[in-house]
Amino acid sequence: MNKTFKSAAIAIAFAGVSAIGLSTAFAADTVITFDPNGVAYGYQDGYWSRTHEWRTWEKPEHRDVYQKTPNVQYYEYVHTRDPDQGWRGEWKK
């Protein structure tokens, strides 16, 4: 009986380690991408989202992707230059 108990404990321990390894592997495969469609107006220092939230560019590549997207509104200066902090147009929730 003692031998069976030890075998079961070892099996459970290995299963737990395997489960932790699997969850880590799945977490490492998660990819977060930048969606330029969520940007209303882009500036050198960040952008206004379509929900009227100011955000800084997380990575320089995100600004580059936005600038290369057709029909975007990108301004080659910092948003604080404008009296309205760069928000253009009427904001409606």
Gaussian input, Z-matrix of N, CA and C with variables (Angstrom, degrees):
# hf/3-21g

backbone

0 1
 N
 C     1     B1
 C     2     B2     1     A1
 N     3     B3     2     A2     1     D1
 C     4     B4     3     A3     2     D2
 C     5     B5     4     A4     3     D3
 N     6     B6     5     A5     4     D4
 C     7     B7     6     A6     5     D5
 C     8     B8     7     A7     6     D6
 N     9     B9     8     A8     7     D7
 C    10    B10     9     A9     8     D8
 C    11    B11    10    A10     9     D9
 N    12    B12    11    A11    10    D10
 C    13    B13    12    A12    11    D11
 C    14    B14    13    A13    12    D12
 N    15    B15    14    A14    13    D13
 C    16    B16    15    A15    14    D14
 C    17    B17    16    A16    15    D15
 N    18    B18    17    A17    16    D16
 C    19    B19    18    A18    17    D17
 C    20    B20    19    A19    18    D18
 N    21    B21    20    A20    19    D19
 C    22    B22    21    A21    20    D20
 C    23    B23    22    A22    21    D21
 N    24    B24    23    A23    22    D22
 C    25    B25    24    A24    23    D23
 C    26    B26    25    A25    24    D24
 N    27    B27    26    A26    25    D25
 C    28    B28    27    A27    26    D26
 C    29    B29    28    A28    27    D27
 N    30    B30    29    A29    28    D28
 C    31    B31    30    A30    29    D29
 C    32    B32    31    A31    30    D30
 N    33    B33    32    A32    31    D31
 C    34    B34    33    A33    32    D32
 C    35    B35    34    A34    33    D33
 N    36    B36    35    A35    34    D34
 C    37    B37    36    A36    35    D35
 C    38    B38    37    A37    36    D36
 N    39    B39    38    A38    37    D37
 C    40    B40    39    A39    38    D38
 C    41    B41    40    A40    39    D39
 N    42    B42    41    A41    40    D40
 C    43    B43    42    A42    41    D41
 C    44    B44    43    A43    42    D42
 N    45    B45    44    A44    43    D43
 C    46    B46    45    A45    44    D44
 C    47    B47    46    A46    45    D45
 N    48    B48    47    A47    46    D46
 C    49    B49    48    A48    47    D47
 C    50    B50    49    A49    48    D48
 N    51    B51    50    A50    49    D49
 C    52    B52    51    A51    50    D50
 C    53    B53    52    A52    51    D51
 N    54    B54    53    A53    52    D52
 C    55    B55    54    A54    53    D53
 C    56    B56    55    A55    54    D54
 N    57    B57    56    A56    55    D55
 C    58    B58    57    A57    56    D56
 C    59    B59    58    A58    57    D57
 N    60    B60    59    A59    58    D58
 C    61    B61    60    A60    59    D59
 C    62    B62    61    A61    60    D60
 N    63    B63    62    A62    61    D61
 C    64    B64    63    A63    62    D62
 C    65    B65    64    A64    63    D63
 N    66    B66    65    A65    64    D64
 C    67    B67    66    A66    65    D65
 C    68    B68    67    A67    66    D66
 N    69    B69    68    A68    67    D67
 C    70    B70    69    A69    68    D68
 C    71    B71    70    A70    69    D69
 N    72    B72    71    A71    70    D70
 C    73    B73    72    A72    71    D71
 C    74    B74    73    A73    72    D72
 N    75    B75    74    A74    73    D73
 C    76    B76    75    A75    74    D74
 C    77    B77    76    A76    75    D75
 N    78    B78    77    A77    76    D76
 C    79    B79    78    A78    77    D77
 C    80    B80    79    A79    78    D78
 N    81    B81    80    A80    79    D79
 C    82    B82    81    A81    80    D80
 C    83    B83    82    A82    81    D81
 N    84    B84    83    A83    82    D82
 C    85    B85    84    A84    83    D83
 C    86    B86    85    A85    84    D84
 N    87    B87    86    A86    85    D85
 C    88    B88    87    A87    86    D86
 C    89    B89    88    A88    87    D87
 N    90    B90    89    A89    88    D88
 C    91    B91    90    A90    89    D89
 C    92    B92    91    A91    90    D90
 N    93    B93    92    A92    91    D91
 C    94    B94    93    A93    92    D92
 C    95    B95    94    A94    93    D93
 N    96    B96    95    A95    94    D94
 C    97    B97    96    A96    95    D95
 C    98    B98    97    A97    96    D96
 N    99    B99    98    A98    97    D97
 C   100   B100    99    A99    98    D98
 C   101   B101   100   A100    99    D99
 N   102   B102   101   A101   100   D100
 C   103   B103   102   A102   101   D101
 C   104   B104   103   A103   102   D102
 N   105   B105   104   A104   103   D103
 C   106   B106   105   A105   104   D104
 C   107   B107   106   A106   105   D105
 N   108   B108   107   A107   106   D106
 C   109   B109   108   A108   107   D107
 C   110   B110   109   A109   108   D108
 N   111   B111   110   A110   109   D109
 C   112   B112   111   A111   110   D110
 C   113   B113   112   A112   111   D111
 N   114   B114   113   A113   112   D112
 C   115   B115   114   A114   113   D113
 C   116   B116   115   A115   114   D114
 N   117   B117   116   A116   115   D115
 C   118   B118   117   A117   116   D116
 C   119   B119   118   A118   117   D117
 N   120   B120   119   A119   118   D118
 C   121   B121   120   A120   119   D119
 C   122   B122   121   A121   120   D120
 N   123   B123   122   A122   121   D121
 C   124   B124   123   A123   122   D122
 C   125   B125   124   A124   123   D123
 N   126   B126   125   A125   124   D124
 C   127   B127   126   A126   125   D125
 C   128   B128   127   A127   126   D126
 N   129   B129   128   A128   127   D127
 C   130   B130   129   A129   128   D128
 C   131   B131   130   A130   129   D129
 N   132   B132   131   A131   130   D130
 C   133   B133   132   A132   131   D131
 C   134   B134   133   A133   132   D132
 N   135   B135   134   A134   133   D133
 C   136   B136   135   A135   134   D134
 C   137   B137   136   A136   135   D135
 N   138   B138   137   A137   136   D136
 C   139   B139   138   A138   137   D137
 C   140   B140   139   A139   138   D138
 N   141   B141   140   A140   139   D139
 C   142   B142   141   A141   140   D140
 C   143   B143   142   A142   141   D141
 N   144   B144   143   A143   142   D142
 C   145   B145   144   A144   143   D143
 C   146   B146   145   A145   144   D144
 N   147   B147   146   A146   145   D145
 C   148   B148   147   A147   146   D146
 C   149   B149   148   A148   147   D147
 N   150   B150   149   A149   148   D148
 C   151   B151   150   A150   149   D149
 C   152   B152   151   A151   150   D150
 N   153   B153   152   A152   151   D151
 C   154   B154   153   A153   152   D152
 C   155   B155   154   A154   153   D153
 N   156   B156   155   A155   154   D154
 C   157   B157   156   A156   155   D155
 C   158   B158   157   A157   156   D156
 N   159   B159   158   A158   157   D157
 C   160   B160   159   A159   158   D158
 C   161   B161   160   A160   159   D159
 N   162   B162   161   A161   160   D160
 C   163   B163   162   A162   161   D161
 C   164   B164   163   A163   162   D162
 N   165   B165   164   A164   163   D163
 C   166   B166   165   A165   164   D164
 C   167   B167   166   A166   165   D165
 N   168   B168   167   A167   166   D166
 C   169   B169   168   A168   167   D167
 C   170   B170   169   A169   168   D168
 N   171   B171   170   A170   169   D169
 C   172   B172   171   A171   170   D170
 C   173   B173   172   A172   171   D171
 N   174   B174   173   A173   172   D172
 C   175   B175   174   A174   173   D173
 C   176   B176   175   A175   174   D174
 N   177   B177   176   A176   175   D175
 C   178   B178   177   A177   176   D176
 C   179   B179   178   A178   177   D177
 N   180   B180   179   A179   178   D178
 C   181   B181   180   A180   179   D179
 C   182   B182   181   A181   180   D180
 N   183   B183   182   A182   181   D181
 C   184   B184   183   A183   182   D182
 C   185   B185   184   A184   183   D183
 N   186   B186   185   A185   184   D184
 C   187   B187   186   A186   185   D185
 C   188   B188   187   A187   186   D186
 N   189   B189   188   A188   187   D187
 C   190   B190   189   A189   188   D188
 C   191   B191   190   A190   189   D189
 N   192   B192   191   A191   190   D190
 C   193   B193   192   A192   191   D191
 C   194   B194   193   A193   192   D192
 N   195   B195   194   A194   193   D193
 C   196   B196   195   A195   194   D194
 C   197   B197   196   A196   195   D195
 N   198   B198   197   A197   196   D196
 C   199   B199   198   A198   197   D197
 C   200   B200   199   A199   198   D198
 N   201   B201   200   A200   199   D199
 C   202   B202   201   A201   200   D200
 C   203   B203   202   A202   201   D201
 N   204   B204   203   A203   202   D202
 C   205   B205   204   A204   203   D203
 C   206   B206   205   A205   204   D204
 N   207   B207   206   A206   205   D205
 C   208   B208   207   A207   206   D206
 C   209   B209   208   A208   207   D207
 N   210   B210   209   A209   208   D208
 C   211   B211   210   A210   209   D209
 C   212   B212   211   A211   210   D210
 N   213   B213   212   A212   211   D211
 C   214   B214   213   A213   212   D212
 C   215   B215   214   A214   213   D213
 N   216   B216   215   A215   214   D214
 C   217   B217   216   A216   215   D215
 C   218   B218   217   A217   216   D216
 N   219   B219   218   A218   217   D217
 C   220   B220   219   A219   218   D218
 C   221   B221   220   A220   219   D219
 N   222   B222   221   A221   220   D220
 C   223   B223   222   A222   221   D221
 C   224   B224   223   A223   222   D222
 N   225   B225   224   A224   223   D223
 C   226   B226   225   A225   224   D224
 C   227   B227   226   A226   225   D225
 N   228   B228   227   A227   226   D226
 C   229   B229   228   A228   227   D227
 C   230   B230   229   A229   228   D228
 N   231   B231   230   A230   229   D229
 C   232   B232   231   A231   230   D230
 C   233   B233   232   A232   231   D231
 N   234   B234   233   A233   232   D232
 C   235   B235   234   A234   233   D233
 C   236   B236   235   A235   234   D234
 N   237   B237   236   A236   235   D235
 C   238   B238   237   A237   236   D236
 C   239   B239   238   A238   237   D237
 N   240   B240   239   A239   238   D238
 C   241   B241   240   A240   239   D239
 C   242   B242   241   A241   240   D240
 N   243   B243   242   A242   241   D241
 C   244   B244   243   A243   242   D242
 C   245   B245   244   A244   243   D243
 N   246   B246   245   A245   244   D244
 C   247   B247   246   A246   245   D245
 C   248   B248   247   A247   246   D246
 N   249   B249   248   A248   247   D247
 C   250   B250   249   A249   248   D248
 C   251   B251   250   A250   249   D249
 N   252   B252   251   A251   250   D250
 C   253   B253   252   A252   251   D251
 C   254   B254   253   A253   252   D252
 N   255   B255   254   A254   253   D253
 C   256   B256   255   A255   254   D254
 C   257   B257   256   A256   255   D255
 N   258   B258   257   A257   256   D256
 C   259   B259   258   A258   257   D257
 C   260   B260   259   A259   258   D258
 N   261   B261   260   A260   259   D259
 C   262   B262   261   A261   260   D260
 C   263   B263   262   A262   261   D261
 N   264   B264   263   A263   262   D262
 C   265   B265   264   A264   263   D263
 C   266   B266   265   A265   264   D264
 N   267   B267   266   A266   265   D265
 C   268   B268   267   A267   266   D266
 C   269   B269   268   A268   267   D267
 N   270   B270   269   A269   268   D268
 C   271   B271   270   A270   269   D269
 C   272   B272   271   A271   270   D270
 N   273   B273   272   A272   271   D271
 C   274   B274   273   A273   272   D272
 C   275   B275   274   A274   273   D273
 N   276   B276   275   A275   274   D274
 C   277   B277   276   A276   275   D275
 C   278   B278   277   A277   276   D276

   B1=1.4517
   B2=1.5333
   B3=1.3205
   B4=1.4521
   B5=1.5270
   B6=1.3374
   B7=1.4627
   B8=1.5374
   B9=1.3274
   B10=1.4664
   B11=1.5258
   B12=1.3162
   B13=1.4541
   B14=1.5291
   B15=1.3264
   B16=1.4558
   B17=1.5321
   B18=1.3124
   B19=1.4701
   B20=1.5280
   B21=1.3171
   B22=1.4617
   B23=1.5326
   B24=1.3264
   B25=1.4691
   B26=1.5273
   B27=1.3287
   B28=1.4661
   B29=1.5271
   B30=1.3140
   B31=1.4662
   B32=1.5302
   B33=1.3233
   B34=1.4722
   B35=1.5236
   B36=1.3362
   B37=1.4650
   B38=1.5271
   B39=1.3338
   B40=1.4676
   B41=1.5321
   B42=1.2989
   B43=1.4631
   B44=1.5244
   B45=1.3202
   B46=1.4655
   B47=1.5128
   B48=1.3289
   B49=1.4606
   B50=1.5218
   B51=1.3187
   B52=1.4630
   B53=1.5231
   B54=1.3274
   B55=1.4698
   B56=1.5221
   B57=1.3255
   B58=1.4613
   B59=1.5181
   B60=1.3140
   B61=1.4661
   B62=1.5164
   B63=1.3279
   B64=1.4614
   B65=1.5180
   B66=1.3252
   B67=1.4662
   B68=1.5222
   B69=1.3197
   B70=1.4564
   B71=1.5196
   B72=1.3126
   B73=1.4650
   B74=1.5212
   B75=1.3304
   B76=1.4563
   B77=1.5255
   B78=1.3133
   B79=1.4661
   B80=1.5240
   B81=1.3064
   B82=1.4612
   B83=1.5225
   B84=1.3264
   B85=1.4602
   B86=1.5300
   B87=1.3233
   B88=1.4582
   B89=1.5225
   B90=1.3233
   B91=1.4607
   B92=1.5207
   B93=1.3125
   B94=1.4520
   B95=1.5251
   B96=1.3080
   B97=1.4584
   B98=1.5246
   B99=1.2960
   B100=1.4566
   B101=1.5177
   B102=1.3282
   B103=1.4571
   B104=1.5264
   B105=1.3157
   B106=1.4670
   B107=1.5281
   B108=1.3325
   B109=1.4642
   B110=1.5233
   B111=1.3357
   B112=1.4601
   B113=1.5170
   B114=1.3274
   B115=1.4571
   B116=1.5249
   B117=1.3362
   B118=1.4596
   B119=1.5288
   B120=1.3478
   B121=1.4623
   B122=1.5194
   B123=1.3128
   B124=1.4566
   B125=1.5146
   B126=1.3288
   B127=1.4615
   B128=1.5239
   B129=1.3254
   B130=1.4618
   B131=1.5197
   B132=1.3218
   B133=1.4636
   B134=1.5245
   B135=1.3228
   B136=1.4577
   B137=1.5205
   B138=1.3322
   B139=1.4631
   B140=1.5233
   B141=1.3206
   B142=1.4511
   B143=1.5295
   B144=1.3122
   B145=1.4633
   B146=1.5233
   B147=1.3001
   B148=1.4621
   B149=1.5262
   B150=1.3276
   B151=1.4683
   B152=1.5305
   B153=1.3332
   B154=1.4647
   B155=1.5304
   B156=1.3149
   B157=1.4628
   B158=1.5230
   B159=1.3273
   B160=1.4567
   B161=1.5295
   B162=1.3097
   B163=1.4700
   B164=1.5142
   B165=1.3207
   B166=1.4563
   B167=1.5229
   B168=1.3134
   B169=1.4651
   B170=1.5212
   B171=1.3214
   B172=1.4646
   B173=1.5207
   B174=1.3147
   B175=1.4662
   B176=1.5257
   B177=1.3211
   B178=1.4719
   B179=1.5276
   B180=1.3205
   B181=1.4729
   B182=1.5235
   B183=1.3317
   B184=1.4639
   B185=1.5237
   B186=1.3258
   B187=1.4620
   B188=1.5298
   B189=1.3367
   B190=1.4664
   B191=1.5227
   B192=1.3305
   B193=1.4721
   B194=1.5173
   B195=1.3353
   B196=1.4690
   B197=1.5244
   B198=1.3214
   B199=1.4664
   B200=1.5247
   B201=1.3145
   B202=1.4657
   B203=1.5232
   B204=1.3379
   B205=1.4599
   B206=1.5217
   B207=1.3324
   B208=1.4704
   B209=1.5349
   B210=1.3250
   B211=1.4676
   B212=1.5254
   B213=1.3221
   B214=1.4589
   B215=1.5206
   B216=1.3038
   B217=1.4526
   B218=1.5326
   B219=1.3223
   B220=1.4663
   B221=1.5222
   B222=1.3226
   B223=1.4601
   B224=1.5243
   B225=1.3094
   B226=1.4731
   B227=1.5329
   B228=1.3210
   B229=1.4589
   B230=1.5257
   B231=1.3358
   B232=1.4647
   B233=1.5285
   B234=1.3153
   B235=1.4671
   B236=1.5244
   B237=1.3313
   B238=1.4622
   B239=1.5266
   B240=1.3071
   B241=1.4612
   B242=1.5252
   B243=1.3092
   B244=1.4649
   B245=1.5268
   B246=1.3414
   B247=1.4715
   B248=1.5382
   B249=1.3157
   B250=1.4719
   B251=1.5267
   B252=1.3289
   B253=1.4593
   B254=1.5268
   B255=1.3188
   B256=1.4513
   B257=1.5116
   B258=1.3487
   B259=1.4651
   B260=1.5170
   B261=1.3110
   B262=1.4723
   B263=1.5286
   B264=1.2688
   B265=1.4536
   B266=1.5181
   B267=1.2953
   B268=1.4506
   B269=1.5243
   B270=1.3004
   B271=1.4689
   B272=1.4997
   B273=1.3241
   B274=1.4500
   B275=1.5073
   B276=1.3177
   B277=1.4664
   B278=1.4932
   A1=110.11
   A2=116.97
   A3=121.96
   A4=110.23
   A5=116.82
   A6=121.04
   A7=110.47
   A8=116.72
   A9=121.28
   A10=110.39
   A11=116.56
   A12=121.55
   A13=110.45
   A14=118.16
   A15=122.25
   A16=110.67
   A17=116.17
   A18=120.23
   A19=110.87
   A20=116.22
   A21=120.61
   A22=109.85
   A23=117.72
   A24=121.64
   A25=110.30
   A26=116.66
   A27=120.29
   A28=110.24
   A29=117.61
   A30=121.63
   A31=110.51
   A32=116.66
   A33=120.30
   A34=110.08
   A35=117.00
   A36=120.76
   A37=110.65
   A38=117.31
   A39=120.31
   A40=111.47
   A41=117.30
   A42=120.56
   A43=110.42
   A44=117.03
   A45=121.04
   A46=111.59
   A47=117.12
   A48=121.00
   A49=110.02
   A50=117.51
   A51=120.85
   A52=110.88
   A53=116.97
   A54=120.34
   A55=110.81
   A56=117.13
   A57=120.34
   A58=109.69
   A59=117.51
   A60=121.06
   A61=112.12
   A62=116.81
   A63=120.57
   A64=111.56
   A65=117.31
   A66=119.15
   A67=110.71
   A68=117.17
   A69=120.50
   A70=110.56
   A71=117.02
   A72=120.56
   A73=110.53
   A74=117.41
   A75=120.01
   A76=110.60
   A77=117.87
   A78=120.80
   A79=110.62
   A80=117.60
   A81=120.60
   A82=111.38
   A83=117.77
   A84=121.32
   A85=112.70
   A86=118.41
   A87=121.65
   A88=109.71
   A89=115.69
   A90=120.87
   A91=108.66
   A92=116.10
   A93=121.00
   A94=107.18
   A95=115.65
   A96=119.76
   A97=109.95
   A98=115.85
   A99=122.09
   A100=108.55
   A101=116.93
   A102=122.17
   A103=109.35
   A104=118.22
   A105=120.32
   A106=113.42
   A107=118.21
   A108=120.60
   A109=112.68
   A110=117.83
   A111=121.10
   A112=113.18
   A113=117.28
   A114=122.44
   A115=109.73
   A116=116.00
   A117=119.73
   A118=110.30
   A119=116.34
   A120=121.98
   A121=108.33
   A122=116.71
   A123=121.17
   A124=112.23
   A125=115.52
   A126=123.10
   A127=108.24
   A128=116.46
   A129=120.19
   A130=111.41
   A131=117.27
   A132=121.02
   A133=114.30
   A134=118.33
   A135=120.49
   A136=111.15
   A137=115.66
   A138=118.99
   A139=110.90
   A140=114.02
   A141=121.52
   A142=107.32
   A143=116.65
   A144=119.75
   A145=108.88
   A146=116.20
   A147=120.36
   A148=111.59
   A149=117.25
   A150=121.37
   A151=111.04
   A152=117.12
   A153=125.32
   A154=111.98
   A155=116.21
   A156=122.20
   A157=108.28
   A158=117.03
   A159=120.35
   A160=108.50
   A161=116.69
   A162=122.30
   A163=109.31
   A164=115.69
   A165=119.50
   A166=107.91
   A167=116.77
   A168=120.69
   A169=107.58
   A170=117.69
   A171=120.56
   A172=111.16
   A173=115.80
   A174=121.82
   A175=107.93
   A176=117.52
   A177=119.31
   A178=112.46
   A179=116.51
   A180=120.09
   A181=111.25
   A182=117.82
   A183=120.62
   A184=110.25
   A185=117.04
   A186=120.36
   A187=109.98
   A188=116.07
   A189=120.14
   A190=111.39
   A191=116.46
   A192=120.57
   A193=109.92
   A194=116.05
   A195=119.59
   A196=111.16
   A197=116.90
   A198=120.76
   A199=111.69
   A200=118.04
   A201=121.93
   A202=113.27
   A203=117.04
   A204=120.91
   A205=109.08
   A206=118.37
   A207=120.59
   A208=112.58
   A209=115.07
   A210=123.64
   A211=115.08
   A212=117.84
   A213=120.06
   A214=110.04
   A215=116.23
   A216=121.50
   A217=107.72
   A218=115.94
   A219=122.24
   A220=108.97
   A221=115.85
   A222=121.94
   A223=108.36
   A224=116.02
   A225=122.86
   A226=110.54
   A227=116.33
   A228=122.68
   A229=108.40
   A230=117.51
   A231=120.64
   A232=109.78
   A233=115.83
   A234=120.86
   A235=113.15
   A236=118.77
   A237=120.90
   A238=112.83
   A239=117.14
   A240=120.47
   A241=111.08
   A242=116.92
   A243=122.13
   A244=110.84
   A245=117.40
   A246=119.41
   A247=113.25
   A248=117.13
   A249=120.46
   A250=111.63
   A251=117.57
   A252=124.08
   A253=112.56
   A254=116.89
   A255=121.08
   A256=115.53
   A257=118.08
   A258=118.68
   A259=108.18
   A260=116.45
   A261=121.39
   A262=108.34
   A263=115.80
   A264=119.54
   A265=112.14
   A266=114.11
   A267=121.27
   A268=109.58
   A269=115.44
   A270=120.55
   A271=109.34
   A272=116.30
   A273=122.29
   A274=108.59
   A275=116.56
   A276=120.20
   A277=110.61
   D1=-41.56
   D2=-179.95
   D3=-63.25
   D4=-38.72
   D5=179.64
   D6=-66.33
   D7=-38.71
   D8=178.13
   D9=-64.68
   D10=-41.58
   D11=179.83
   D12=-62.88
   D13=-43.52
   D14=179.11
   D15=-63.92
   D16=-42.39
   D17=179.22
   D18=-62.62
   D19=-41.29
   D20=179.94
   D21=-66.43
   D22=-41.93
   D23=-179.81
   D24=-62.90
   D25=-41.51
   D26=179.21
   D27=-65.99
   D28=-40.90
   D29=179.54
   D30=-63.22
   D31=-41.79
   D32=179.58
   D33=-65.88
   D34=-40.32
   D35=179.37
   D36=-62.04
   D37=-44.75
   D38=178.50
   D39=-64.97
   D40=-37.93
   D41=178.76
   D42=-63.91
   D43=-40.92
   D44=178.55
   D45=-63.76
   D46=-43.31
   D47=178.90
   D48=-64.23
   D49=-40.63
   D50=178.90
   D51=-64.88
   D52=-41.06
   D53=179.92
   D54=-64.48
   D55=-40.57
   D56=178.05
   D57=-64.59
   D58=-42.12
   D59=178.19
   D60=-61.98
   D61=-39.53
   D62=178.71
   D63=-66.72
   D64=-43.88
   D65=-178.72
   D66=-65.49
   D67=-35.40
   D68=176.52
   D69=-66.37
   D70=-40.52
   D71=179.73
   D72=-64.04
   D73=-41.21
   D74=179.10
   D75=-67.10
   D76=-39.03
   D77=179.46
   D78=-64.73
   D79=-35.68
   D80=-179.33
   D81=-70.73
   D82=-22.73
   D83=-179.09
   D84=-84.52
   D85=-5.30
   D86=-179.77
   D87=-71.56
   D88=130.78
   D89=-179.47
   D90=-121.90
   D91=126.80
   D92=176.67
   D93=-104.88
   D94=125.87
   D95=-177.82
   D96=-112.50
   D97=159.94
   D98=177.74
   D99=-93.69
   D100=130.73
   D101=179.25
   D102=-108.95
   D103=106.20
   D104=-178.73
   D105=-64.49
   D106=-16.93
   D107=179.54
   D108=-70.15
   D109=-15.54
   D110=177.88
   D111=-83.78
   D112=-2.75
   D113=-177.23
   D114=-97.55
   D115=128.35
   D116=175.61
   D117=-87.23
   D118=-49.73
   D119=-179.31
   D120=-141.08
   D121=131.89
   D122=179.84
   D123=-108.99
   D124=146.09
   D125=178.55
   D126=-136.10
   D127=172.93
   D128=178.72
   D129=-58.75
   D130=-39.36
   D131=-172.22
   D132=-95.28
   D133=-0.73
   D134=179.10
   D135=158.35
   D136=-156.24
   D137=-177.40
   D138=-154.55
   D139=157.16
   D140=169.89
   D141=-92.87
   D142=127.87
   D143=176.88
   D144=-78.27
   D145=167.55
   D146=179.41
   D147=-68.73
   D148=-13.93
   D149=176.32
   D150=-97.44
   D151=17.47
   D152=176.07
   D153=62.42
   D154=45.52
   D155=174.73
   D156=-117.28
   D157=131.12
   D158=177.66
   D159=-81.21
   D160=133.39
   D161=178.66
   D162=-138.70
   D163=144.70
   D164=173.32
   D165=-88.14
   D166=156.11
   D167=177.47
   D168=-66.15
   D169=125.38
   D170=178.97
   D171=-66.98
   D172=-37.36
   D173=179.77
   D174=-138.96
   D175=148.34
   D176=176.51
   D177=-58.11
   D178=-29.62
   D179=179.99
   D180=-63.25
   D181=-31.76
   D182=-179.85
   D183=-64.88
   D184=-41.13
   D185=177.21
   D186=-64.10
   D187=-41.43
   D188=179.33
   D189=-61.95
   D190=-43.05
   D191=178.96
   D192=-62.51
   D193=-43.87
   D194=-179.71
   D195=-62.76
   D196=-44.77
   D197=-179.16
   D198=-60.57
   D199=-33.78
   D200=-177.12
   D201=-86.04
   D202=-6.21
   D203=179.31
   D204=-78.15
   D205=132.59
   D206=-178.89
   D207=-62.47
   D208=145.89
   D209=173.39
   D210=62.36
   D211=33.22
   D212=176.76
   D213=-96.32
   D214=164.73
   D215=178.30
   D216=-111.08
   D217=93.09
   D218=179.97
   D219=-114.61
   D220=134.94
   D221=-178.51
   D222=-120.53
   D223=126.98
   D224=-173.51
   D225=-83.63
   D226=53.71
   D227=173.60
   D228=-159.31
   D229=170.66
   D230=-179.23
   D231=-78.00
   D232=148.23
   D233=-172.92
   D234=-67.36
   D235=-22.75
   D236=-177.60
   D237=-74.63
   D238=-5.44
   D239=177.30
   D240=-65.64
   D241=-32.68
   D242=-177.65
   D243=-87.13
   D244=146.73
   D245=-180.00
   D246=-64.14
   D247=-26.64
   D248=179.23
   D249=-93.86
   D250=17.57
   D251=-179.18
   D252=60.48
   D253=23.71
   D254=175.06
   D255=91.66
   D256=-4.75
   D257=177.23
   D258=-77.54
   D259=125.59
   D260=-176.32
   D261=-113.64
   D262=128.10
   D263=178.43
   D264=94.59
   D265=176.15
   D266=-176.79
   D267=-83.70
   D268=138.39
   D269=179.15
   D270=-99.39
   D271=124.83
   D272=177.78
   D273=-127.82
   D274=133.45
   D275=178.23
   D276=-76.30

